[in-house]
Amino acid sequence: MKLPNFIIIGAAKSGTTTIYQYLCRHPQIYMSTPKEPDFFAIDEVYGRGMDWYSSLFSEAKPDQICGEASTTYSRLHKHPKAAERLAQAVPDAKLIYIMRHPVDRAYSFYVHRLKGARHKPEFAVGKTFEETIEQQSEFVDSSYYLFQIEKYLKLYPRESFLFLLMEDLIEKPAETMNKIVSFIGADPGIDVTQEGKVVANKAGDYSEWFVRQQLTAPLKAIPGVKLATSLFPKEIRDRIYQGLKSWKYKGWVKEQYVPPPMLPETRQMLLEKFREPNQQLAEFLNRDLSHWDK
């Protein structure tokens, strides 16, 4: 049974997709599709069984190192069974955990969910960040990084982990990816950043199909238009869409998706909430995290 040799466990909105996409470039590494199976975190998915999970890596070559990147594995307040399930199934796996400023991460996660809720109802959030964190503790809880780490350290030895900061990935992508590749046992001589810089999941990105659906919906609502356009060749339909997009896209984004900013008093409250946990994490990592207090 083929299982992952390493897992990127989080944190959400901290650069995991960028790492995933870089690792997909390495010929000695096989990354699962989807990026986030969520197998050990979500009961419904876990119920599919180990054979299903193993099938995600079935196309890997015999000598390839396999990995996946489910950020639900480090949202243990909401998914408390994830760490134990993971340790039971892949006790020898190497774990990568990348972290960022806890307040910025929480707000970025909110923006991600706000954007995603337009085509994934299960991502529904409140109208504001403040309303959301009051209703759903997951957004703030996921930024208690040392809490997640300590849960895993009861199940895995310290040497099984690679701890990273998102600022390292941003400021030193080649060096950071070299460290990751070396950690998981692939050839660090292959520079996965050489093909160009990866910047994944920017706040302004939309799924193309969703944009197309939203921009063409008013036209299709006109009697007879939907039938008429269905008779056009795909090339003509694509041209009509591109014309609509160039004309309406910026205005549509501004109207439909302008996330409410975090209130200054909310940021200050969260900075105070995370001050002590940040200090404890800084001691654990032996890193200066004083910039996280601002």
N, C-alpha and C positions, 0 to 999 in steps of 0.2 A: 504494500500500500504506500503510495507516494504522498508524503506530507511535507509541509514547509520546514525549511532549515532555519528560517528567520522570519520574524513578524514585526512590522512597524505598528506599534500599538497606539500611537497618537503623538501629540494631542491634536484634536480637530482644529483646523484653521491655523496650523503652525508650520506648514510646509510639507506635509506628508505626501500630497499629490505631486509636488515638485520632485521629491525624492523618488517616488514611485516611477515617474516618467523618466528620470535620469537612469534608474536601474534597468528599465526596459531596454535601454540602449546597449547594455553589457551582454556580450554573447554567452558568457558563462552563467548568466542569471536568468531565471524564468519567473515572471511575476504573474499572479493569478488575474483572470478576468472573470468577474469584476475586480476592481482594485480593492473594494471593501466587502468581502463576503459576509461579515458580521456573524460568522458561524457560531462562535463560542458565546456571543452576547445575547442574541435574540432567540428566544425559545422556539419560535416557529421555524427558524432556519436550522437551529440545532437539531430539531426533530427530523430533519431530512437524513441524518445519520452520517457516519464517517465515510461511507462509500461515496456519498455525494460530495463531501468536502474533498476527499482525495481526488475525485474526478477533475477538480479545478486545476490539478497539476499533472494530469495524465499525459498531456502533450509535451511535457518537458523532456529534453534529451537525458539519457542516463547520467551524464556527467554534469548536468546543470544544477545550480543551487536554486532552490525554490523559495519564494517568499510571497507574502500578501501584506495588506496595509489597512486593517480595520480600526478606525479610531474609536469605535464603541468599546474596544477592549480597555481603554483608559478612561471610560466614563462609568466607573464602578459604583458610584452612588445610584445610578439608574440601572446598571447591569451588574449586580453584585456577584453573579455566578461566573462571569467571564474568566477571571484569573484562574480559578480552580479548574474549570473545564479545560482551559488552555494547557495548564501544567500537567493535567492528567493525560492529555492526548499527545502533546509534544514537549515532554520534559527537558529535552536537550536543545530546544530551539533557542536561537539568539534573539534578543528583544531590543528594538530601537525605539527610543522615546525622545521626541523633539518637543521643546517647550518654547513659549513666547511670553511676553508681558501679559500677565493674567487678565488684566482689565481689557486690554486691547483684544485679546483672544476671545473673551466673553462677548464683546460687542460684535466682533467679526463673525462669530458663530450665529449671533442673532440676525445679522444682515444676510448671511448665507441661508438661514432658514426662512427668512422673510421672502427672499428671492425664490427659493425652492417651493414655497407654499403655493405659488401661483400655478404650479403644475403637479405638485405632490401634496395633497390635502393633509397627509400625516405630519407635514412640517409646519403646520399652522402655529403662528405665534401671535402675541398681542400687537396692538397698534403701535406701541412704543416699546423701547428697550426696557423702560422702567416697569411697564405693565407685564412684560414677558418674564423678567427675572422674579417678579412677585408671584407669578402663577406657575413657573417652571424652574425649579431650583437647579436643573441640570446645567444651565448656561454658566452659572457661577461655580457650582460644585466641580465642574470639569477643570477648573483652573487651580484647584488645590492639588498641585502636582506631587508633592511629597506624600500626600495621602495615598495616591495611586501607587507610587513607587513602593511604599512600605507594605502595601498589600501583596505586591508581587515578590518582594524580598523574603516573604515568609514561604514562598514556593520555589523561587529560583535563586541561585547564588549571585552575588554582585557581578562576577565576571561574565555573566550571561547578558549583561546590559551594556548598551551604548547610549549615554545621555548627551543630548545636543540642545543647542539654543537656535532659534530661528534666525537670529541676527548673524550667526556664523554662516548659515546657509546663504544668506543674502550677501554678506560682505566677502565671504571666501568660499564660493561654491565649489571650485575645483579641489581645494584642500579638504573641505568638509565631505565631499563625495568620495574622495580618496580614502578618508578615514572610515567611512561606511563600508566601502567595497572591501577594504582590508579586514575589517571586523567580521564580515560575513564569510570571509575565506575565498573571495574571488581575486583575480589578478588586478592589483592596483595600478599596474602599468598601462591599463586601458583607461584613457581619460574620457569619462562619459559626458563631460561638459564641452568637449571639443567641437561637437556638432552645433553648438549654440546654447545660449542660456534658456532654461525653462522657467517660465513664470506662469504657474497654474492657478486656476480659480480666482482670478482677479474679481474684485467686487462688482465691476461693470459688465462682466460676461453674462450672456444669456445663451441657453440652448437654442440653436438655430431653428429647430422645428417649432419651438415655442414662440419665437419672434414671428415666424411666418404665419403661424396659426392666428396670433393676435392681430397682425397687421392686415391680413386678408379677410378676417371675419366680417367686418362691416360691408365689404363688397359682396361676399357670398350671401349676405342676408337680403340683398336686393332680389326680388322675384326674377327668376330666369337666369341670373348671372352665374350661379353655381353650375347649372346645367350647361350653359354656353361655354364657360371656361373649361369644363371637363372634356369638351370636344377639341380644345386646342392641343397641339403637340406640346410635350413637356418643355421643349426649348422656349416656346412662346410663353408658357405659364411662368417659367423661371425668370424671363425678362420682365414680365409684369410685376413679379414679386420684387426683383432688384430695384425696379423703378419706385415702387411703393416704399421700399426700405430706405433708399437714399433720400426720399422726400419726407418721410414721416418718422424715421427711427429715433432721431435725437429727441424730438418733441414727445414721442410716445414714452421713451424711457424716463424723461423728466416728469411726465404726468403720472405714469404707472408705477415707477419705482424710484422714489427718492426716500431712502430710509431715514426716519426721524433721528436726529443726532442724540447722542447721550447727553443728558443734562449735566452741567458742571458739578452740581451737588451730588449727583449719582456717582460720578467718577471719583470725587473726593471720598465719598463713603466707601466705595470699593477699594480704593487705595489704602485706606485705613484697615479695612477688613483683611487685606492680603499682606499687610506690612510684616507681621510676625511670621506667617507661613513662608514669605519670601526670604526672610533672614535665615530661617531653618533650612530652607532649600539651598541657599547660598553656602551655608556651612557644609551641607551634605555633598554638594558638587565641588566645593572649593573654588567657587566662581564669585566674582563681584556682580551682584544683582541690584545694586543701589539705584540704578536707573529705572528699575521697575517700580520704585516708590514715587514716581513722578507722573 
